Structure formats: structure tokens, C-alpha cells
Amino acid sequence: MPIIPFGTRYVLPPEWEWREHLKHQIQSTLSSWGYAAVQTPALELFDPQHPQSELAFHLTDRDGTLLSLRSEYTAPVGRMLRADLLGHAYPLRVSYAGNVWLRGLESELGRLREFTQVGAELVGVSSPQADAELLELARDALESVGVRFRLEIADRSFLAALLSTSGLGNAELEHLSDIIERKATPELREALESYGLPAELKADLLELPDLYGGIDTLKRARKIARTPEALEALEKLEQTVSFTGRGDFLFDLGMARRISYYTGFTFRAYTPDFGQPLLGGGRYDTGIPGAGFAIGLERVMSALGTPPTLPRVQVLALDFESAKFARAQGYRTELLHGGGVTEARLEAQARGLEFIAHGGKLEGVNP
């Protein structure tokens, strides 16, 4: 019989210390860019319009109020900012770190339903330069923990502009977007035939799964950008990349991030031989404009591999004052419970420790 719920797990040493170290590294990077840390309640008021509502855990309060467990950070951070709790002028730079829960998620990482996100939001500004800032911030954050990755970028409004001329309803548009994101060309061809779209539009949409690659991808995309909105989306992507001064991005113009609040620029980070993105984010210019990203800490840990060995205990102390002295010298120190100097030496030798501490001083242990 299970002792913890499905999709949850214990975190044991040395993984816990490694996990906290990685989280601290990312948070320190975000802080160095001027992103101030905030936290939102893990318990939220139930919102049927929330993009993750169907996947979230729901519960009922004592007075009958419907609640949800936090399923992501962008929406609750947005509510906090709309309430003007920070009282600062825009643009605002905020960061966060904490657990989120999704009852419907079945990920490749052990089908986790509780996991940790560390992320950032740049709110109150909408421009290619702001998008470039987030790309560079995401790059710095991932580099701070030593993971290899490639950043893929897109603009959801490019796909929306192409589909806007189809005359299809929301359900059909979502269906096509899902197929295009999965790059399932045979399935896409079959769906386009069933919807009876014009030949030119069908041909354009069939190009989307292949619009993936380096900067030349934008040139190929211009051939099917037949509306001002589609051309504008491509121009914004070119400007964003230009602000970064880099040429190593991958473009995926069939990317149709499934979270519904994204309205334009989107991006994610992948690492070799790992099927899930380490990071995902984008722009949401409804209401107060903003953009942000979230890093999946467990995914980063999985991509990095086995945690490093836990720093071993170096000193065995006989009293609190001696233990305090040893720790002040930078040694990882344990207390001996019971016994004197002789017993401490014997145990330290048996465990391969370097020192014992007694009488406010350190004594080397001969093997």
C-alpha cells in the first residue's frame, strides 16, 4: 500500500542540498538582474477561467468556498500586480520559486504531480527589447547551474495570423494548433482536407511543421506571411534577436504554446537527449502587458544527472562550544553523544574523520 500520494516523492540527502543549491544559484542570478523575489499563496480561490483549471487540484473550504492548489505562477503573480500590492511604477521585475501541483499531469519525470518552478516576470512593458532581456536572463539562469541547452523561440501571433483567414471555429483552430505543434504532417494534411480550406492556405499551413531551424527560418516563413499581422510577428522576432546580439537561437514557427494566456513571443529551452523543455515562457499582453518564464527545477536536475556527493562530516565534537569552534573554521561537525576523548578518537578513526574537537580546540585523528 502506498505511503504517499501518487505523483509525489520524498527528497533525501544528498539530493535535497543539491536541489537547494541549484535553486539558490538561479534565484541569485535573477536577483542580479534586478528581479525582486515574491511569493504567492499555495491556496488560491478557484477560477474556472484559469488556463490550468482542469488540471489543478481543487478543494472546498469550511465555509463552502472552492479553492485550488497553485498550478503555475504567472496568473497569481498577475493578480498580485493588478491589486497594486507592490506599489511600484512599471516596468516591474519580479521572481519567484516554489512548489506547484497538477493533478492531471503525466510527465516523463516519474509522472510527478508536485514539482518546483523558479521563474521571472517582466511586467508593464511590451517590446522586442523586453523580450530580448528575458531571453538573456533565461540564458544566464540556466548557465548558472551548468546545464547544456538550446533556446527555441517563436511568436504565437504568426500562427494565429495564418489561421485567422481560415474561417474556422475555436475548437477547429485548437485542433490544428495542436497538430502543428506536434509536427504531425500526415495528420495535419488529413485535417486540412476535412475542413475544406482553400488550396493556398492548406499549402501554407503544411509548411509550418518544417519551419524550424536557424535564422534562415524567418526568410522561409516570409514566403507564407500573407497578412500584415504575420509579417509584423516575423519582424518582431528579428528585432528581438538583434537586441541580444546572438545568432545561436533556433526558431520553431509552429510552436503554439498550449497555455492560453500567451499572445505573442514564446520560447523554451531544451537540452540534448532530454525530451521535455527545461524552461518555457512567453508574452501575455492582455490587460497589463508582460512576459516571463518558468524553469522546472526537477527537469534541470534530471538533465544534469546524478547529484554530487554530499559533503562528508569532518569533525566529531564532544561539546557544544568545541563544535561551534570547528564549524567557525568551516568544518562540517557532528556531536558525540556519550563517551569521552578516547571514544571520540576511536569513532572518528572508524569513520575516517579528520579531527575531533574538545576543550575548544581541534585535534587531528591518526588513521
N, C-alpha and C positions, 0 to 999 in steps of 0.2 A: 504494500500500500504506500503511495507517495507521501512524503512528509512535508513537501512544499508544493504550491500550485504549479500546474503545467505551464511551461514557458518562463519560469523563474529559476534562479540558481543562486547557490552560495558563492561568495567570493572569498577565497582563502589566501594565506600567505604562500608565496611572495607576490601573487597577482595583485593583491589589494594595494601594496605600497607602489608597485609599478603603475597601476591604474591611476592612483592619486598623483604620482609624479607626472605622468603624461597630461593629465587634466590641468595640473598647475602650469606646465610648460605652455599649453595652448592659451590658458587664461592670461598668463603673463604677457604673451605676445599680443593678445587683443588689447590688454591694458596699455601696452607701449604705444599703440596706435591711437590712444585716447578714447577707447571704448570702456565706459564705466559699467561695472557689474551690477545687475539687478536680479531679483528672484520673484517669481510669481507663485501663488498658492498651488499646491498639488491638487487640491479640490477646487473644482470650478462649477459654476452654475451651468446646468445642461442647456446647450444651444443646438437646436435641431438644424440650424443653418451652418454649423461648423463643418468645414470640409472633411474632417475626420470623424464626424459624429457617429457614423455607422460602425466604425472600428473601435471606438472608445469604450472604456468600462463605465457603466452607469450605476448609480446607487440612489437610494432615497433617504433624505434626512428625516429626523424625528418629527418635523412638522409637515412632512409630505413633499418638501421641495426636492425636485430632481437635480442631482449633481452628477458630475463626470470627473474622472481622473484625468489629469493633464496628458494630452496625447501628442502635443508638439508645443513649441514656444512662440511662434510668430503671432498667432492670434491673441493669446493672453498678453503678450508684450504690447501689441497694438491697442488692446483695451486699456491697459495701464496708461499708455501715452495719450489716448483720447480723453482720459479722465484728468489729464494735466497734472498727474501726481508728482512729476519731476520738476515742473515749473521752470523749465529752461527754454531758451529760444532755439528754434530749429536752425540748422540740422542737429539732430541728436544722434549720438553714437552710444549704443548700449550693448552689453554682452550678457551671457547667461550660461549656467551649467547646472544640470540636474537630471533627475530621472523622468522618463515619460513611459506611458503604458498604452498598449494597443491590444485589445482582446482578439482582434481579427487578423493580426499579422502573423504570417508564417514565413519567417526569414530563413536563409540558409545557415545562419549562425545559431544552430541549435533551436530554431523556432522560438526565439526569445520574444516575450511579450512585455518585458520590463528591461529598459536599456537607458543609456546615458547619452544626452546630447550636450555639446558645447558649441555655442554659436554667437553670432553678432548680427545686429540690425543697424542700418544707417537710414534714419527716418527724417523726412522733411525736405528732401532734395531728390530730383529726378533728372539725371543727365548721364551721358556716356562717361564723363569723368568720375561720377559717383560709382557707376558700375565697375569702372577700372579699379577704383580704390578697393572694392570688395574682392575683386579677383586677386589683387596683390596681397590683401590681408589674408585671404584663404590660403594663398601660396605660402606666406610666411608662417601661418599657423601649422600647416602640415609639415613644412620643413623643420619646424622647431622640435618635432618628435621623431624626425629621421625616417619618415616613410617615403617610399618612392611613389610617384603619381603623375598622371597627366590630366590637365584641365580640359574639359569639353564644354563649349559654350554654344548657345543658340538664342533665338528670340521667338517666343511663343506667338507673337503677333504676326510673324512671317507666315506660319502655318495657318493662323486664323484668317489672314488676308486672302490666301489661296482658297480656303474653304468657304469664304464669305460669298463667293459668286455661285455656289452650288445650289442654293435654294433649299438645302436640306434642313430638317429639324434638329434640335439639340441632341436627341438620342442617336440619330444617324451620324452627326458630327463627332460625338464622343466615340462612337464605334470606329469611325475612320481614324481618328486621332490615336486610339489605342493600337490599331493595326500598324499605323505608320511608325509609332514609337518602337514597336516590336520588330520593325523592318521585315514584316511577313509579306513579301511582294506577291506571291501567288494568292494569298488570302485577300490582299488589297485589290488585286485585279478582279477577283470574283465579286467583291463587294461593290466596286465601282460599276461593274456591268449590271448588277442587280438594281442599283439606284438610277440607272439610265442617264448618267451625266453626259454632257457634250464631249465629243472626242478630244478636243484640245485640252479641256480641263482634266480629263482622265489621263491623258499623256503627261500633263504637268504633275499631277499627284503621284503618278507612278515613278517619277524621278526622285521623289523625296527620300525614300529609304536609302538611296545611293548618294545623297548629298551629305557626305561625311568625309572629313579629311582636313588638310591644311588650308592655308589662306586662299588657295585657288578654288576652294569650295564656294566661296562667295561669288566668284566670277561665274561659275557654272549656274549658281542659283539665280543670277540676274536674267538668265535666258527664260526663266519661267515666272519672273516677277512682273506680272502684267497689270498691277494696280499701284497707285501711288503709295498705299499703305505697305505693300510688300517691299517696294524699293526703299522706303524710309526705314524699315526694320533692318535691311541689309546695311544701309548707310550708318545706322547707329552702331551696329556690330563692328564695322570698320573703324569708326571713331573710338569705340571703347578699346579695341586692340591697340590702336595708335597711341592712346594715352598711356598704356602700360609699357610701351617701347619694346615689347617682346614679340617673337614670331613663332613660339612653340605651342600655340593653342591648337586644339582640334575643334572643328566645327561640326555640329550634328544638327542640321536644319530640319530633321524630322523629329527632334526632341519635343515632346508635348507633355511636360511635367504634369502628373495626374492630380496634384493638389490644385484645387480650382482657383485659389486666390492669386496665382501668378498671372500677370498680364502682359509681360514682355520678355526682357532679358532673363535667361535662365542658365545655370551652369551646374556642373558636378565634377567630382574628381574620382578617377579610377586608378587602381594600381595593377601591375601585371599579375595574371593568374589568380585574380580575385573577382568574382562575378558581380558583387554588389558595390555601389558607389560608397566611398568613404565620406563624402561630403555632397550636399546638394543645396541649392538655393536659387534665388531669383528675385525679380522685381514685382511688386504689388502696388500699382498706382491707383487704387480705388480709395477714395477719402484722402487721408494724409498719405502722400507718396512715400514709398520706402522700398528697401531691398535688404536682403540678408541671406545668411546661410547657416546650416547646422552641420556639425561634424558628429558622426556616430562613433563614440569612443570605443565601443566593443568591436566595431569593424576595423578601426585603426589597430587595435591590439591584435586582432586576428591576422591582419596583413603583416604586422611586424614579427609575428611568430611567438616562440616560447619566451616567457618573461625572464629577465635576468635573475641570477641567483640572489636570494635575499642576503643583505649584509649580515655576516655572522657576528655573534656575540664575541667580544674580545677580552672582557674583564669580568671576573667574579668577585663581588664586593661583600664584605662581612657586615657593613653597617651603612646607614643612610648617608652620613657625611662623606665617607670614602667613595660611595657610589656617585655622589654629586660631584666630587672632585674628579673622578675618572671621566664622567660624562662631559665635564667642562673642558677636558683635554681632547674631546672629540671621539671618545671610545664608546662603543655600544656595550652597555653594562647591565648585568643581572645581579640580583641579591641572592646570597646564600641563606637558606632558611635552615638553621640548625647546624651546629658544628663550629669549629674554630679554624685557626690558620692552617693546621695540618690537614684537616678535612677539605678545606678550600683548595689547597695545593693539589691534593690527590684528585679531586673532581676536575679542576682546571686541566691537569695533565691528561686525564682520561678523555676530556672533551676537546683537547687540542687548543685551549685558550692561551692567550699571550701573557696575561697578567692576573694577579689577584690584587685586591685593594683592601687595606686595613690601616687603621690609625692615620687616616688622611693622606696616605701615600700609595703609590703603585709598587708592586714587587713582581719582577719577571719570573716566569714559570719555566724551569728547565724541563725539557721533554724527558 
